[in-house]
């Protein structure tokens, strides 16, 4: 179990937390509704729902919005969303996995394909890049919960597989089947996590230069602007000096 890895969760790049709040809340609401619809509408009895609600709270989503999303599923009048995964390549040979929740498969496929092709990438067949990623559990904590040593010890005791700590926060990696068990075991020491979800962790990173990085960020932003796209994972590694130049 490593105490630190260079890999950074790429759900959002630095600065992307300033995205339009309405769009963010829409994605969070959709995940809450899907989680509540797939299991019991009680977060204590539904690990996925609990994780979705915690993620919404971490983004300061109002309690009324959260409850409305749960009630929508409980009443049975929520839209039927389908979970879809797209795989492809971005600028600089970066591999991308794009996860979506949609009520219109054709619309989402068209939008994702357009966003990727317009920004130096192309979609591949199912399985074209996922073989180079590990399917794991990911638990996120802010840097404020403690230093890397404290988080490492807590994660070790809870049965986690790996920990990555940086100024941006802590990422705790688990086996798929033990994600929610580990998340629960961490709470007495670290409190509720900002997020706990299944993730795609790349086996090998690809270093991206300044030109490709700028285009890659445009691609990720275009995907993130789509309400149907929930998460974008990739195997890119952008050096700090390049990040500084791009602002």
C-alpha positions as CSV (number, residue, x, y, z in Angstrom):
1,X,0.0,0.0,0.0
2,X,1.7,3.2,-1.2
3,X,1.5,6.3,0.9
4,X,1.5,8.6,-2.1
5,X,1.1,8.3,-5.9
6,X,1.4,10.9,-8.6
7,X,-2.0,10.0,-10.0
8,X,-4.6,12.7,-9.4
9,X,-8.3,12.1,-9.8
10,X,-9.3,13.8,-13.0
11,X,-13.0,14.1,-12.5
12,X,-12.3,17.8,-12.7
13,X,-9.1,19.7,-13.4
14,X,-7.9,22.5,-11.2
15,X,-10.2,25.5,-11.3
16,X,-13.1,23.6,-12.8
17,X,-14.9,23.7,-9.5
18,X,-15.9,27.2,-10.5
19,X,-18.2,25.7,-13.2
20,X,-21.8,26.8,-13.3
21,X,-23.4,25.7,-10.1
22,X,-26.7,24.9,-11.9
23,X,-25.0,22.4,-14.2
24,X,-23.2,20.8,-11.2
25,X,-26.4,20.5,-9.2
26,X,-28.2,19.0,-12.2
27,X,-25.6,16.2,-12.4
28,X,-25.7,15.6,-8.6
29,X,-29.5,15.5,-8.6
30,X,-29.5,13.0,-11.4
31,X,-27.1,10.7,-9.5
32,X,-29.2,11.0,-6.3
33,X,-32.4,10.1,-8.2
34,X,-30.8,7.1,-9.9
35,X,-29.3,5.9,-6.7
36,X,-32.6,6.2,-4.8
37,X,-34.5,4.5,-7.6
38,X,-32.1,1.6,-7.8
39,X,-32.3,0.8,-4.1
40,X,-34.2,2.0,-1.0
41,X,-34.7,5.8,-0.7
42,X,-33.0,5.6,2.7
43,X,-29.3,6.6,2.6
44,X,-28.6,4.4,5.7
45,X,-29.7,1.4,3.8
46,X,-28.5,2.4,0.3
47,X,-24.7,3.0,0.1
48,X,-24.8,4.5,-3.4
49,X,-27.5,7.0,-2.3
50,X,-25.5,7.9,0.8
51,X,-22.4,8.5,-1.3
52,X,-24.4,10.7,-3.8
53,X,-25.9,12.7,-1.0
54,X,-22.5,13.2,0.6
55,X,-21.1,14.4,-2.7
56,X,-23.9,16.9,-3.1
57,X,-23.4,18.2,0.4
58,X,-19.7,18.6,-0.3
59,X,-20.7,20.9,-3.2
60,X,-23.0,22.9,-0.9
61,X,-26.1,21.7,-2.7
62,X,-29.2,22.9,-0.7
63,X,-30.9,20.3,1.5
64,X,-34.2,21.0,-0.2
65,X,-32.7,20.1,-3.6
66,X,-31.3,16.9,-2.2
67,X,-34.6,15.8,-0.7
68,X,-36.5,16.7,-3.8
69,X,-34.3,14.4,-5.8
70,X,-34.9,11.5,-3.4
71,X,-38.6,12.1,-3.3
72,X,-38.8,12.2,-7.0
73,X,-37.5,8.6,-7.2
74,X,-39.6,7.5,-4.2
75,X,-42.8,8.7,-6.0
76,X,-41.9,6.8,-9.1
77,X,-42.2,9.9,-11.4
78,X,-38.5,10.3,-12.1
79,X,-37.1,9.9,-15.6
80,X,-35.6,6.6,-16.4
81,X,-31.8,7.1,-16.8
82,X,-29.4,4.7,-18.4
83,X,-25.8,4.4,-17.4
84,X,-23.5,4.5,-20.5
85,X,-19.7,4.4,-20.8
86,X,-17.8,5.8,-23.8
87,X,-14.2,5.1,-24.5
88,X,-11.8,7.0,-26.7
89,X,-8.7,9.0,-27.2
90,X,-7.8,12.7,-26.6
91,X,-4.9,15.0,-27.7
92,X,-1.5,13.6,-27.1
93,X,-2.6,10.0,-27.1
94,X,-4.5,10.3,-23.8
95,X,-7.0,7.6,-23.1
96,X,-10.4,8.7,-21.9
97,X,-13.4,7.0,-20.2
98,X,-16.6,9.0,-20.2
99,X,-19.5,8.0,-17.9
100,X,-23.0,9.3,-18.6
101,X,-26.5,9.1,-17.1
102,X,-29.0,9.7,-19.9
103,X,-32.7,9.4,-20.8
104,X,-31.8,9.7,-24.5
105,X,-29.0,7.5,-25.7
106,X,-28.9,9.0,-29.2
107,X,-28.7,12.6,-27.9
108,X,-25.9,11.8,-25.5
109,X,-23.9,9.7,-28.1
110,X,-24.1,12.6,-30.6
111,X,-23.1,15.2,-28.1
112,X,-20.2,13.2,-26.7
113,X,-18.9,12.3,-30.2
114,X,-19.1,15.9,-31.3
115,X,-17.3,17.2,-28.2
116,X,-14.5,14.7,-28.6
117,X,-14.0,15.1,-32.4
118,X,-14.0,18.9,-32.2
119,X,-11.3,18.9,-29.7
120,X,-8.6,16.7,-31.1
121,X,-9.9,13.3,-30.1
122,X,-11.9,10.3,-31.3
123,X,-14.2,7.7,-29.8
124,X,-13.3,4.0,-29.9
125,X,-15.2,0.8,-29.4
126,X,-16.2,-0.5,-26.0
127,X,-13.1,-1.9,-24.3
128,X,-10.7,0.1,-26.5
129,X,-9.1,1.8,-23.5
130,X,-10.7,0.4,-20.4
131,X,-8.2,-2.5,-20.5
132,X,-5.5,-0.1,-19.5
133,X,-7.4,1.1,-16.4
134,X,-8.2,-0.7,-13.1
135,X,-11.8,-0.7,-11.8
136,X,-11.5,0.4,-8.2
137,X,-13.3,2.3,-5.4
138,X,-12.4,5.9,-4.7
139,X,-13.1,7.9,-1.5
140,X,-12.3,11.6,-1.5
141,X,-11.5,13.8,1.5
142,X,-10.5,17.5,1.6
143,X,-7.0,18.4,2.7
144,X,-8.5,19.9,5.9
145,X,-9.2,16.5,7.5
146,X,-5.6,16.0,8.4
147,X,-2.1,15.5,7.1
148,X,-1.0,12.6,4.8
149,X,0.2,10.5,7.7
150,X,-3.1,10.7,9.6
151,X,-5.1,9.8,6.5
152,X,-2.7,7.0,5.6
153,X,-3.0,5.4,9.0
154,X,-6.8,5.7,9.0
155,X,-7.0,4.2,5.5
156,X,-4.7,1.3,6.4
157,X,-6.8,0.5,9.5
158,X,-10.0,0.7,7.4
159,X,-8.7,-1.8,4.8
160,X,-8.0,0.5,1.9
161,X,-5.6,-0.4,-0.9
162,X,-3.8,2.8,-1.6
163,X,-3.7,6.5,-0.6
164,X,-2.7,9.6,-2.6
165,X,-2.4,12.9,-0.8
166,X,-1.7,16.4,-2.2
167,X,-2.5,20.0,-1.5
168,X,-5.8,19.4,-3.3
169,X,-7.0,16.7,-0.9
170,X,-6.8,13.0,-0.2
171,X,-7.8,10.1,-2.5
172,X,-8.3,6.7,-0.8
173,X,-8.4,3.7,-3.2
174,X,-10.2,0.4,-2.4
175,X,-11.2,-2.8,-4.0
176,X,-14.6,-2.6,-5.7
177,X,-16.4,-4.8,-3.3
178,X,-15.1,-3.0,-0.2
179,X,-15.7,0.6,-1.2
180,X,-18.7,1.3,1.1
181,X,-17.3,-0.8,3.9
182,X,-14.0,1.1,3.9
183,X,-15.9,4.5,3.6
184,X,-17.9,3.6,6.7
185,X,-14.9,2.5,8.6
186,X,-13.2,5.8,7.9
187,X,-16.0,8.0,9.3
188,X,-15.1,7.7,13.1
189,X,-11.6,9.1,12.3
190,X,-12.1,11.3,9.3
191,X,-15.8,12.1,9.2
192,X,-18.1,11.7,6.2
193,X,-16.2,11.6,2.9
194,X,-16.8,14.2,0.1
195,X,-17.4,11.3,-2.3
196,X,-17.3,7.6,-2.5
197,X,-17.7,6.0,-5.9
198,X,-16.4,3.4,-8.4
199,X,-13.6,4.8,-10.4
200,X,-11.2,4.1,-13.3
201,X,-7.6,4.3,-12.3
202,X,-5.0,4.3,-15.1
203,X,-2.2,1.7,-15.0
204,X,0.2,3.9,-17.0
205,X,0.2,7.7,-17.2
206,X,0.8,9.7,-20.4
207,X,2.7,13.0,-20.0
208,X,1.1,15.8,-22.0
209,X,2.8,18.9,-23.3
210,X,1.6,22.4,-23.3
211,X,-0.2,22.4,-26.7
212,X,-2.0,19.1,-26.3
213,X,-2.8,20.0,-22.7
214,X,-4.7,23.2,-23.7
215,X,-6.7,21.2,-26.2
216,X,-7.3,18.4,-23.7
217,X,-8.7,20.9,-21.2
218,X,-11.1,22.3,-23.8
219,X,-12.2,18.7,-24.5
220,X,-12.9,18.0,-20.9
221,X,-14.6,21.3,-20.4
222,X,-16.9,20.6,-23.4
223,X,-17.8,17.2,-22.0
224,X,-18.3,18.6,-18.5
225,X,-20.7,21.2,-19.9
226,X,-23.0,18.3,-21.1
227,X,-25.7,17.6,-18.4
228,X,-25.6,13.9,-19.4
229,X,-21.9,13.4,-18.7
230,X,-21.3,12.6,-15.1
231,X,-17.6,11.8,-15.0
232,X,-14.5,11.9,-17.2
233,X,-11.5,9.8,-16.4
234,X,-8.1,9.8,-18.2
235,X,-4.5,8.7,-17.9
236,X,-2.9,12.1,-18.5
237,X,-0.1,13.6,-16.4
238,X,0.4,17.3,-16.9
239,X,3.7,18.7,-15.5
240,X,3.3,21.5,-13.0
241,X,5.2,24.0,-15.2
242,X,2.7,23.4,-18.0
243,X,-0.2,23.8,-15.6
244,X,1.2,27.2,-14.5
245,X,1.6,28.4,-18.1
246,X,-2.0,27.4,-18.9
247,X,-3.2,29.2,-15.7
